[in-house]
Amino acid sequence: MRHWCAVARLIKTKVETRTFDVFHVQKWLGHETSATTNTYISQATSYYSILPVDWVSLALKPTQKLAGQRDMKKTNRMPNLALLPDFSPVENNGPVAI
């Protein structure tokens, strides 16, 4: 899960800023050096070329219309999404704050 979060966060920064923000993700994950976070760049690049969207939002939303799909929606398997709060306690500080 931590690995997926690192790759998804890198992709999110690429979508938002047009570049992989290694230092933001490094801080969020609590890595001491950026070299540790850099190990995820190659996978993030590969996955971004397949689906260049914010993977974090895609995973947390119950439905998301993907590019290239006309009337079909990709449904997330989270039937109890309404029970989750609208915020995440790790949104700003990452898992290092837990």
VOLO-850621 format. One line per 3 residues: number of its first residue (from 1); their letters; for each residue x, y, z of N, C-alpha, C. Coordinates in Angstrom, 3 decimals, m for minus. Layout:
<pts>
NUM = A = X:Y:Z:X:Y:Z:X:Y:Z | ...
</pts>
This chain:
<pts>
1 = MRH = 0.816:m1.185:0.000:0.000:0.000:0.000:0.867:1.259:0.000 | 1.919:1.211:0.772:2.818:2.360:0.839:3.467:2.617:m0.522 | 3.836:1.550:m1.207:4.432:1.671:m2.538:3.429:2.308:m3.508
4 = WCA = 2.177:1.828:m3.482:1.143:2.393:m4.347:0.945:3.877:m4.027 | 0.938:4.226:m2.758:0.770:5.632:m2.364:1.908:6.499:m2.896 | 3.122:5.992:m2.846:4.259:6.762:m3.351:4.110:7.019:m4.844
7 = VAR = 3.788:5.987:m5.607:3.625:6.136:m7.057:2.428:7.034:m7.369 | 1.316:6.821:m6.675:0.108:7.623:m6.925:0.342:9.096:m6.566 | 1.056:9.363:m5.487:1.357:10.751:m5.106:2.269:11.419:m6.127
10 = LIK = 3.237:10.675:m6.648:4.102:11.232:m7.688:3.285:11.574:m8.937 | 2.375:10.688:m9.316:1.525:10.948:m10.476:0.631:12.156:m10.214 | 0.121:12.271:m8.999:m0.717:13.420:m8.651:0.057:14.732:m8.811
13 = TKV = 1.310:14.748:m8.366:2.103:15.967:m8.517:2.391:16.258:m9.984 | 2.540:15.213:m10.792:2.775:15.401:m12.231:1.543:16.006:m12.890 | 0.357:15.538:m12.515:m0.889:16.075:m13.066:m1.059:17.537:m12.660
16 = ETR = m0.768:17.852:m11.415:m0.996:19.203:m10.902:0.068:20.212:m11.326 | 1.333:19.787:m11.403:2.413:20.737:m11.642:3.208:20.474:m12.915 | 2.847:19.425:m13.636:3.517:19.016:m14.882:4.929:18.493:m14.661
19 = TFD = 5.272:18.180:m13.421:6.558:17.567:m13.106:6.388:16.712:m11.849 | 7.224:15.704:m11.701:7.170:14.882:m10.498:7.832:15.653:m9.356 | 7.077:15.976:m8.329:7.591:16.722:m7.177:8.102:15.732:m6.136
22 = VFH = 9.357:15.328:m6.302:9.961:14.319:m5.439:10.041:14.801:m3.996 | 10.343:16.073:m3.796:10.520:16.586:m2.436:9.207:16.604:m1.659 | 8.101:16.906:m2.318:6.792:16.869:m1.657:6.466:15.441:m1.227
25 = VQK = 6.656:14.497:m2.126:6.356:13.092:m1.818:7.331:12.547:m0.780 | 8.580:12.960:m0.860:9.580:12.547:0.128:9.143:12.958:1.532 | 8.710:14.198:1.675:8.259:14.694:2.976:7.005:13.953:3.424
28 = WLG = 6.092:13.732:2.492:4.828:13.070:2.816:5.060:11.652:3.322 | 6.026:10.952:2.712:6.324:9.574:3.108:7.290:9.478:4.281 | 8.012:10.569:4.564:8.967:10.560:5.653:10.317:9.978:5.289
31 = HET = 10.651:9.961:3.994:11.966:9.479:3.577:13.034:10.482:3.995 | 14.167:9.975:4.449:15.259:10.857:4.863:15.970:11.472:3.667 | 16.066:10.735:2.565:16.748:11.247:1.377:15.829:11.143:0.165
34 = SAT = 16.061:12.016:m0.806:15.261:11.976:m2.026:15.605:10.768:m2.883 | 16.765:10.163:m2.661:17.155:8.973:m3.418:16.161:7.837:m3.193 | 15.647:7.722:m1.985:14.650:6.695:m1.689:13.383:6.932:m2.490
37 = TNT = 12.939:8.164:m2.549:11.728:8.510:m3.292:11.960:8.383:m4.792 | 13.163:8.677:m5.260:13.479:8.585:m6.684:13.326:7.173:m7.236 | 13.364:6.164:m6.373:13.209:4.788:m6.859:11.824:4.549:m7.440
40 = YIS = 10.859:5.394:m7.103:9.488:5.235:m7.591:9.233:5.976:m8.910 | 10.163:6.808:m9.348:9.950:7.641:m10.534:9.721:6.817:m11.795 | 10.487:5.753:m12.001:10.344:4.975:m13.239:8.958:4.337:m13.333
43 = QAT = 8.458:3.807:m12.233:7.113:3.224:m12.264:6.058:4.299:m12.420 | 6.238:5.434:m11.758:5.277:6.530:m11.895:5.229:7.013:m13.337 | 6.375:7.080:m13.992:6.430:7.492:m15.390:5.679:6.504:m16.278
46 = SYY = 5.899:5.224:m16.048:5.217:4.192:m16.835:3.705:4.253:m16.645 | 3.273:4.332:m15.399:1.833:4.365:m15.117:1.195:5.665:m15.598 | 1.910:6.767:m15.495:1.390:8.050:m15.972:1.165:8.011:m17.483
49 = SIL = 2.049:7.333:m18.216:1.876:7.248:m19.670:0.655:6.404:m20.040 | 0.260:5.487:m19.178:m0.920:4.656:m19.428:m2.199:5.412:m19.092 | m2.222:6.081:m17.946:m3.422:6.791:m17.489:m3.001:8.087:m16.794
52 = PVD = m2.910:9.198:m17.529:m2.411:10.451:m16.960:m3.460:11.243:m16.185 | m3.948:10.669:m15.100:m4.923:11.335:m14.231:m4.452:11.222:m12.790 | m5.086:11.947:m11.904:m4.788:11.896:m10.472:m5.291:10.562:m9.927
55 = WVS = m4.395:9.626:m9.691:m4.762:8.292:m9.249:m5.343:8.295:m7.835 | m4.917:9.213:m7.001:m5.435:9.279:m5.638:m6.922:9.615:m5.678 | m7.290:10.645:m6.433:m8.703:11.019:m6.545:m9.512:9.933:m7.226
58 = LAL = m8.930:9.297:m8.217:m9.621:8.226:m8.932:m9.943:7.069:m7.996 | m9.024:6.745:m7.117:m9.235:5.630:m6.191:m10.247:5.970:m5.105 | m10.350:7.244:m4.722:m11.225:7.625:m3.622:m12.630:8.015:m4.046
61 = KPT = m12.836:8.302:m5.322:m14.164:8.671:m5.792:m14.962:7.416:m6.124 | m16.268:7.404:m5.835:m17.065:6.212:m6.123:m17.200:5.952:m7.622 | m17.254:6.994:m8.446:m17.298:6.818:m9.890:m16.444:7.883:m10.534
64 = QKL = m15.868:7.543:m11.646:m15.022:8.483:m12.365:m15.140:8.167:m13.843 | m15.504:9.143:m14.646:m15.568:8.945:m16.081:m14.164:9.124:m16.636 | m13.650:8.089:m17.268:m12.294:8.108:m17.781:m12.253:8.624:m19.206
67 = AGQ = m11.137:9.221:m19.572:m10.951:9.704:m20.940:m11.063:8.525:m21.898 | m11.756:8.729:m22.993:m11.915:7.675:m23.982:m13.169:6.849:m23.789 | m13.818:6.982:m22.647:m15.061:6.254:m22.408:m16.215:7.192:m22.672
70 = RDM = m17.125:6.766:m23.495:m18.254:7.641:m23.834:m19.266:7.719:m22.706 | m20.070:6.711:m22.561:m21.118:6.746:m21.542:m20.852:5.759:m20.416 | m19.716:5.106:m20.462:m19.402:4.122:m19.437:m18.695:4.806:m18.275
73 = KKT = m18.969:4.352:m17.092:m18.284:4.871:m15.912:m17.534:3.738:m15.253 | m16.352:4.038:m14.753:m15.601:3.067:m13.979:m16.100:3.194:m12.545 | m16.625:2.137:m11.998:m17.178:2.173:m10.650:m16.150:1.658:m9.659
76 = NRM = m15.917:2.427:m8.648:m15.019:2.034:m7.581:m15.770:1.076:m6.666 | m15.078:0.103:m6.129:m15.724:m0.871:m5.246:m15.678:m0.402:m3.796 | m16.270:0.752:m3.536:m16.312:1.282:m2.175:m17.762:1.593:m1.806
79 = PNL = m18.560:0.581:m1.483:m19.973:0.818:m1.208:m20.231:1.661:0.038 | m19.288:1.712:0.958:m19.478:2.458:2.196:m18.761:3.795:2.179 | m18.580:4.362:1.003:m17.858:5.624:0.878:m18.517:6.733:1.689
82 = ALL = m19.830:6.709:1.809:m20.539:7.756:2.546:m20.166:7.751:4.034 | m19.635:6.658:4.528:m19.256:6.577:5.928:m17.895:7.223:6.197 | m17.122:7.465:5.136:m15.804:8.058:5.302:m15.920:9.567:5.473
85 = PDF = m15.048:10.173:6.251:m15.073:11.624:6.386:m14.609:12.284:5.089 | m14.900:13.564:4.945:m14.521:14.309:3.751:m13.049:14.702:3.748 | m12.338:14.431:4.805:m10.933:14.798:4.876:m10.119:13.585:5.279
88 = SPV = m8.833:13.660:5.038:m7.931:12.601:5.442:m6.958:13.158:6.471 | m6.743:12.500:7.585:m5.812:13.018:8.582:m4.368:12.995:8.097 | m4.087:12.275:7.013:m2.722:12.209:6.507:m2.550:13.018:5.230
91 = ENN = m3.559:13.790:4.840:m3.519:14.522:3.569:m2.302:15.426:3.457 | m2.001:16.180:4.474:m0.914:17.154:4.382:0.417:16.618:4.880 | 0.408:15.796:5.903:1.651:15.365:6.521:2.063:13.952:6.148
94 = GPV = 1.199:13.225:5.475:1.523:11.889:5.035:1.540:10.884:6.172 | 1.893:9.636:5.853:1.887:8.596:6.861:2.928:8.815:7.955 | 3.892:9.680:7.708:4.904:9.957:8.714:4.287:10.604:9.953
97 = AI = 3.144:11.266:9.811:2.500:11.938:10.942:1.688:10.993:11.825 | 1.445:9.799:11.344:0.593:8.861:12.099:1.383:8.190:13.201
</pts>
